[in-house]
Amino acid sequence: MIKKGIILAGGKGTRMSPITKAVNKQLLPIYDKPLIFYPLSILMLANIKDILIIVNKGQLNQYKKIIPNGNNLGIKINYLEQDKPRGLPDAFVIGETFIGKENVAMILGDNFFYGQNLTKKLLENTRLKKGARVVLHKVPKPELFGVAKINKQNKIISIKEKPKRYISDLAITGLYFFDNQVIKFAKNLKPSKRGEVEIVDLLNRYKSKKQLTADLIGRGGAWLDTGSIEDFYKTSAFVSAIENRQGFKIACLEEIAFNSKWINKKHIKKAINFYGNCDYSKYLKKLINKS
């Protein structure tokens, strides 16, 4: 079972400048919660309780103010600072001590996932023992993404970054599951022309060993990349519509922890106190009044 997870929450967020000049993108609100709550909730739904959040140098305190310390959620949260973005695989070099000899999941801090069977799929993926698995999602404009072509066994046979010619409409999302080889492979990568190590090169190492598989978010599931200001607002509108229509919250960290029996009502009351008089707190009050 994969029991460790990394959230890569560094980066400059240049596509959302000038907003991101002062505040890290992952701390900006998607509807009523900071963006970072959404990827954190995905790891928690996958039953991953040992989590490393990699942040930009100098931004650590902002995160510590907004994310309840792990004890309040029944999980363990570690932080490491990155002095500059060196590419996604750098997370495994920075996080080598955290990972140790175990397998690891990684999610990008600006990714949003939603779907009915999502928890079941996440738990299946944490059973990965060998190789690497990438979560894919169908997109209407594959030329804007890194895409993967798969065979009938869900093995990935080719990967292309922003292909000019169509090879597949399955985009590589920012959710990955790796065995422990990932540290060694990440260390041996050479930077690309951009001066960063590339996730595609890391995945190709696994592909060359025939150890790269895919999992697909099917119909009814959603993956939204919040990299641009337009996508950011679309995601916010999506969350608002679902929460107001159905009456439950997406990415309510305390609810996930409470339902998993990692925390009790006493912890929820502390959380209500911490957040103050807001809709999120009112939702938590309803949660403990119901149970």
C-alpha positions as CSV (number, residue, x, y, z in Angstrom):
1,M,0.0,0.0,0.0
2,I,1.2,3.5,-0.8
3,K,1.1,5.4,2.6
4,K,3.1,8.5,1.7
5,G,2.1,11.4,-0.5
6,I,3.7,14.6,-1.8
7,I,1.9,17.8,-2.8
8,L,4.1,20.0,-5.1
9,A,2.9,23.5,-4.2
10,G,5.9,25.5,-5.3
11,G,6.2,27.3,-8.6
12,K,5.7,30.9,-9.6
13,G,2.2,30.8,-11.0
14,T,3.2,33.2,-13.7
15,R,0.1,32.5,-15.8
16,M,-1.9,34.1,-13.0
17,S,0.4,37.1,-12.5
18,P,0.1,39.8,-11.1
19,I,-2.1,38.1,-8.4
20,T,0.6,35.5,-7.7
21,K,3.3,38.1,-7.1
22,A,2.2,38.4,-3.5
23,V,0.4,35.2,-2.8
24,N,1.2,31.6,-3.8
25,K,-1.4,30.3,-6.2
26,Q,-2.3,27.3,-4.0
27,L,-3.5,29.7,-1.3
28,L,-5.9,31.5,-3.5
29,P,-9.6,30.6,-3.1
30,I,-11.5,28.0,-5.2
31,Y,-15.0,29.1,-4.1
32,D,-14.8,29.0,-0.3
33,K,-11.6,27.1,0.4
34,P,-7.9,27.6,-0.5
35,L,-6.9,25.6,-3.6
36,I,-4.4,23.5,-1.5
37,F,-7.4,21.9,0.3
38,Y,-8.4,20.1,-2.9
39,P,-5.2,18.1,-3.6
40,L,-4.8,17.5,0.1
41,S,-8.3,16.1,0.3
42,I,-7.4,13.7,-2.7
43,L,-4.5,12.2,-0.7
44,M,-6.7,11.9,2.4
45,L,-9.4,10.1,0.4
46,A,-6.7,7.7,-0.8
47,N,-6.1,6.9,2.8
48,I,-2.6,8.5,2.7
49,K,-1.9,10.1,6.1
50,D,1.8,10.9,5.9
51,I,2.1,13.9,3.6
52,L,4.9,16.2,2.5
53,I,4.0,19.7,1.1
54,I,6.8,21.3,-1.0
55,V,6.5,25.1,-1.0
56,N,8.5,28.0,-2.3
57,K,11.2,29.5,0.0
58,G,9.7,32.1,2.3
59,Q,6.1,31.0,2.0
60,L,6.1,28.3,4.7
61,N,4.4,30.4,7.3
62,Q,1.5,31.3,5.0
63,Y,0.7,27.6,4.6
64,K,1.0,26.9,8.3
65,K,-1.5,29.6,9.0
66,I,-4.1,28.2,6.6
67,I,-3.7,24.4,7.0
68,P,-4.6,23.0,10.4
69,N,-1.6,21.2,11.8
70,G,-1.9,17.5,11.0
71,N,-2.9,16.5,14.5
72,N,-6.2,18.3,14.0
73,L,-6.9,16.1,11.0
74,G,-5.4,12.8,12.3
75,I,-2.6,13.0,9.7
76,K,1.0,14.0,9.7
77,I,2.0,17.0,7.5
78,N,5.7,17.8,6.8
79,Y,6.9,20.8,4.8
80,L,10.0,21.4,2.8
81,E,11.1,24.5,1.0
82,Q,12.2,24.7,-2.6
83,D,14.5,27.6,-3.5
84,K,13.5,27.6,-7.1
85,P,11.4,25.4,-9.4
86,R,13.5,22.7,-11.0
87,G,10.7,20.6,-12.6
88,L,8.2,18.1,-11.1
89,P,10.6,15.1,-10.7
90,D,12.7,17.3,-8.3
91,A,10.0,16.6,-5.7
92,F,11.5,13.1,-5.3
93,V,15.0,14.4,-4.9
94,I,13.9,17.0,-2.3
95,G,11.7,14.4,-0.6
96,E,14.1,11.5,-0.6
97,T,14.4,11.3,3.2
98,F,10.6,11.7,3.6
99,I,10.0,8.8,1.1
100,G,12.6,6.5,2.5
101,K,12.2,3.0,1.2
102,E,8.5,3.3,0.5
103,N,6.4,3.9,-2.6
104,V,4.8,7.3,-3.0
105,A,2.0,9.2,-4.6
106,M,2.4,12.8,-5.9
107,I,-0.2,15.3,-6.8
108,L,0.3,18.8,-8.1
109,G,-0.9,21.6,-5.8
110,D,-3.1,23.1,-8.5
111,N,-5.1,20.0,-9.6
112,F,-8.8,19.5,-9.0
113,F,-10.4,16.1,-9.2
114,Y,-14.1,15.2,-8.6
115,G,-16.1,12.1,-9.3
116,Q,-18.5,9.6,-7.9
117,N,-16.1,6.6,-8.0
118,L,-13.0,8.7,-7.2
119,T,-12.4,7.3,-3.7
120,K,-12.6,3.7,-4.9
121,K,-10.2,4.5,-7.8
122,L,-7.7,6.2,-5.5
123,L,-7.7,3.3,-3.1
124,E,-7.1,0.9,-6.0
125,N,-4.1,2.9,-7.1
126,T,-2.5,3.0,-3.7
127,R,-2.1,-0.8,-4.0
128,L,0.6,-0.3,-6.7
129,K,3.6,-2.4,-5.8
130,K,5.9,-2.1,-8.9
131,G,6.3,0.6,-11.6
132,A,4.4,3.8,-12.0
133,R,0.8,4.7,-12.7
134,V,-0.5,7.9,-14.2
135,V,-4.1,9.2,-14.0
136,L,-5.5,10.2,-17.4
137,H,-8.5,12.2,-18.4
138,K,-10.2,12.8,-21.8
139,V,-9.9,16.4,-23.0
140,P,-11.4,18.2,-26.0
141,K,-8.1,20.0,-26.9
142,P,-5.2,17.5,-26.4
143,E,-2.8,19.8,-28.1
144,L,-2.7,21.9,-24.9
145,F,-1.6,19.1,-22.7
146,G,0.9,16.3,-22.2
147,V,-1.0,13.2,-23.6
148,A,-0.6,9.4,-23.4
149,K,-1.6,6.7,-25.8
150,I,-2.5,3.4,-24.2
151,N,-3.1,-0.2,-25.3
152,K,-6.0,-2.5,-24.2
153,Q,-4.2,-3.5,-21.0
154,N,-3.9,0.2,-20.0
155,K,-0.1,0.1,-20.6
156,I,1.2,3.5,-21.8
157,I,2.8,3.0,-25.2
158,S,3.6,6.7,-26.0
159,I,3.7,10.1,-24.3
160,K,3.9,13.4,-26.1
161,E,4.0,16.9,-24.7
162,K,1.5,19.3,-26.4
163,P,1.4,17.2,-29.7
164,K,0.9,19.2,-32.9
165,R,-0.5,16.1,-34.5
166,Y,-3.2,14.0,-32.8
167,I,-2.0,10.9,-31.0
168,S,-4.6,10.6,-28.2
169,D,-7.1,12.7,-26.3
170,L,-6.0,11.4,-22.9
171,A,-4.3,14.1,-20.9
172,I,-1.8,13.4,-18.2
173,T,-3.2,14.9,-15.1
174,G,-1.2,15.9,-12.1
175,L,-1.7,12.7,-10.1
176,Y,0.9,10.0,-10.1
177,F,1.7,6.8,-8.2
178,F,5.3,5.5,-8.1
179,D,7.4,2.7,-6.7
180,N,10.7,3.5,-4.8
181,Q,12.8,3.5,-8.0
182,V,11.4,7.0,-8.6
183,I,14.2,8.5,-6.4
184,K,17.0,6.9,-8.4
185,F,15.3,7.8,-11.8
186,A,14.7,11.4,-10.8
187,K,18.3,11.9,-9.6
188,N,19.6,10.7,-13.0
189,L,17.5,13.0,-15.2
190,K,19.2,15.7,-17.2
191,P,17.5,19.2,-17.4
192,S,15.7,20.0,-20.7
193,K,16.2,23.2,-22.8
194,R,13.9,24.9,-20.2
195,G,16.6,24.2,-17.6
196,E,14.2,21.9,-15.6
197,V,13.9,18.2,-15.3
198,E,10.7,17.0,-17.0
199,I,8.0,14.6,-15.8
200,V,7.7,13.1,-19.3
201,D,11.4,12.0,-19.1
202,L,10.8,10.4,-15.7
203,L,7.7,8.6,-17.1
204,N,9.6,7.4,-20.1
205,R,12.2,5.7,-17.8
206,Y,9.3,3.5,-16.5
207,K,7.9,3.1,-20.0
208,S,11.2,1.8,-21.3
209,K,11.0,-0.9,-18.6
210,K,7.4,-1.7,-19.5
211,Q,6.3,-0.6,-16.0
212,L,4.1,2.4,-16.9
213,T,0.4,2.0,-16.6
214,A,-2.6,4.3,-16.7
215,D,-5.8,4.8,-14.8
216,L,-8.7,6.7,-16.4
217,I,-11.2,9.0,-14.8
218,G,-14.3,7.9,-16.6
219,R,-17.5,9.8,-17.6
220,G,-19.0,11.6,-14.7
221,G,-15.6,12.4,-13.3
222,A,-13.9,15.7,-13.6
223,W,-10.3,16.9,-13.7
224,L,-9.7,20.6,-13.9
225,D,-6.3,22.2,-14.2
226,T,-6.3,25.6,-12.5
227,G,-3.2,27.0,-14.1
228,S,-4.8,30.0,-15.8
229,I,-7.1,32.7,-14.3
230,E,-10.0,31.5,-16.6
231,D,-9.6,27.9,-15.5
232,F,-9.4,29.1,-11.9
233,Y,-12.8,30.8,-12.1
234,K,-14.3,27.9,-14.0
235,T,-13.3,25.5,-11.2
236,S,-14.7,27.9,-8.6
237,A,-18.0,28.1,-10.4
238,F,-18.0,24.3,-10.7
239,V,-17.5,23.8,-6.9
240,S,-20.1,26.5,-6.1
241,A,-22.7,24.9,-8.3
242,I,-22.2,21.4,-6.8
243,E,-22.0,22.5,-3.2
244,N,-25.1,24.8,-3.4
245,R,-27.1,22.2,-5.4
246,Q,-26.3,19.1,-3.3
247,G,-25.6,20.6,0.1
248,F,-22.3,19.0,0.8
249,K,-18.8,20.4,0.6
250,I,-16.1,19.2,-1.7
251,A,-12.6,18.9,0.0
252,C,-13.8,19.5,3.6
253,L,-10.7,18.1,5.3
254,E,-12.3,17.6,8.7
255,E,-15.3,15.7,7.2
256,I,-12.9,13.3,5.4
257,A,-10.9,12.8,8.6
258,F,-14.1,12.4,10.8
259,N,-15.7,9.9,8.4
260,S,-12.4,7.9,8.4
261,K,-12.5,8.0,12.2
262,W,-9.1,9.7,12.4
263,I,-10.6,12.5,14.5
264,N,-13.6,12.9,16.8
265,K,-16.2,15.6,17.6
266,K,-13.7,17.4,20.0
267,H,-11.4,18.0,17.0
268,I,-14.2,19.3,14.9
269,K,-15.2,21.8,17.6
270,K,-11.5,23.0,17.7
271,A,-11.6,23.4,13.9
272,I,-14.8,25.5,14.2
273,N,-13.1,27.7,16.7
274,F,-10.0,27.9,14.4
275,Y,-12.0,29.0,11.3
276,G,-14.3,31.3,13.1
277,N,-17.8,32.4,12.0
278,C,-18.0,31.3,8.4
279,D,-19.9,29.0,6.1
280,Y,-17.2,26.3,6.4
281,S,-17.7,26.3,10.2
282,K,-21.5,26.2,9.9
283,Y,-21.1,23.1,7.7
284,L,-18.8,21.5,10.4
285,K,-21.4,22.3,13.0
286,K,-24.1,20.5,11.0
287,L,-21.7,17.5,10.6
288,I,-21.4,16.9,14.3
289,N,-25.0,17.6,15.1
290,K,-26.1,14.9,12.6
291,S,-23.8,12.2,14.0
